[in-house]
């Protein structure tokens, strides 16, 4: 089992810039919604099955509940990449 580490991240989501300290074992979805206090992307199953949190991360569709919050550093996110949202 790996030990979580704290790291400062700065990223852009839907044209807004956020910066905060987070840990490697925290999901990007959790960090965006609770640490950054930003209400998008939407939360769903939080296990990667439903795709509700899928967003474009540097242009690539990504389910944010499946990636570490520390990977957000320097990226640009457009929330709600799924059609019809």
Secondary structure, 3 states (H helix, E strand, C coil): CCCCCEEEEEEEECCEEEEEEEECCCEHHHHHHHHCCCCCCCCCCCCCCCCCCEEEECCEEEEHHHCEHHHHCCCEEECCCCCCC
